[in-house]
Amino acid sequence: MHSRTRFLFTASMDVDPAKEALFNEVYDTEHIPELLKVPGVLAVQRYTLVPLKLSIGGEVKTIVAEGEPKHSATYELENAEVLTSPAWAVAVEKGRWPAQVRPHTRNRRHTLRKVAGA
C-alpha cells in the first residue's frame, strides 16, 4: 500500500459474459490508466472472485459468497474528495467505458473505507 493512502475505494460488478473480454481489455488499457492520471489516485488493483475454503474452529469450510460481484477494483486514494473531483468526473467518462462497457455491467457495488489510524 502506498504510504500516502488514506482511503480505499472499491468498485465491484458483474459483466455480461458476452462482453467479458471487452470489459477486461477496456478496464486494463483505458479505464485504469485514465483514473491513475487523477490527482490523488495513488494505485489501482483489480481482483476476480474465486472459491473460498478456510479453516475455522478446526474444520475446513467452503464459503459461498452468494450475490457477490465477480470483478472488483480497489483504488488507493489520498483523500475521499478525489471521487467528487472534476478530474475524476472527466476520467470516468473517457474512452469506451461509458458507452461500450458500463451498459453491460450489473450488480454494481461501491464502498469507501478509511485506512485505520489515517
NORVEN-V101943 format. One record per pair of residues at least 4 apart in sequence whose ideal C-beta (glycine too) atoms are under 6 Angstrom apart, sorted by the first residue. I is the first residue (numbers start at 1). J is the second residue. D is the distance in Angstrom with one decimal. If there is no record, write none. Layout:
i=I j=J d=D
i=I j=J d=D
This chain:
i=1 j=5 d=5.1
i=2 j=42 d=4.1
i=2 j=43 d=5.4
i=2 j=76 d=5.3
i=4 j=42 d=5.9
i=4 j=78 d=5.3
i=5 j=42 d=5.6
i=5 j=76 d=4.1
i=5 j=115 d=5.9
i=6 j=78 d=5.9
i=6 j=79 d=5.9
i=6 j=115 d=5.5
i=6 j=118 d=4.3
i=7 j=77 d=4.3
i=7 j=80 d=5.2
i=7 j=112 d=5.9
i=7 j=114 d=5.7
i=8 j=74 d=5.5
i=8 j=113 d=4.8
i=9 j=75 d=4.4
i=9 j=77 d=5.8
i=9 j=112 d=5.2
i=10 j=72 d=5.8
i=10 j=74 d=5.0
i=10 j=111 d=4.8
i=11 j=73 d=5.3
i=11 j=110 d=5.5
i=12 j=69 d=4.0
i=12 j=72 d=4.1
i=12 j=109 d=4.5
i=13 j=69 d=4.9
i=13 j=71 d=5.7
i=13 j=105 d=4.4
i=13 j=108 d=4.5
i=14 j=69 d=5.0
i=14 j=70 d=5.2
i=14 j=106 d=5.3
i=14 j=107 d=4.4
i=15 j=19 d=5.5
i=15 j=20 d=5.6
i=15 j=23 d=4.4
i=15 j=104 d=5.7
i=15 j=105 d=5.3
i=16 j=104 d=4.4
i=19 j=23 d=5.5
i=19 j=104 d=4.1
i=22 j=26 d=6.0
i=23 j=101 d=5.5
i=25 j=29 d=5.8
i=26 j=30 d=5.0
i=26 j=31 d=5.8
i=26 j=96 d=5.0
i=26 j=97 d=5.7
i=26 j=101 d=5.1
i=27 j=31 d=4.8
i=30 j=95 d=3.7
i=31 j=97 d=4.9
i=32 j=44 d=4.9
i=34 j=91 d=4.4
i=34 j=94 d=4.8
i=35 j=41 d=5.5
i=35 j=91 d=5.1
i=36 j=41 d=5.7
i=38 j=87 d=4.5
i=38 j=88 d=5.1
i=38 j=91 d=5.2
i=39 j=87 d=5.9
i=40 j=77 d=5.7
i=40 j=78 d=4.2
i=40 j=79 d=5.9
i=40 j=82 d=3.8
i=41 j=75 d=5.9
i=42 j=76 d=4.3
i=43 j=76 d=4.3
i=44 j=73 d=5.9
i=44 j=75 d=5.2
i=45 j=74 d=5.3
i=46 j=73 d=4.8
i=47 j=72 d=4.5
i=49 j=68 d=5.8
i=49 j=70 d=5.0
i=52 j=63 d=4.4
i=53 j=60 d=5.9
i=53 j=62 d=5.2
i=55 j=60 d=5.3
i=56 j=61 d=5.5
i=69 j=107 d=4.9
i=77 j=82 d=4.7
i=82 j=88 d=5.9
i=83 j=88 d=5.7
i=93 j=98 d=5.2
i=96 j=100 d=4.2
i=97 j=101 d=4.9
i=97 j=102 d=5.9
i=98 j=102 d=5.3
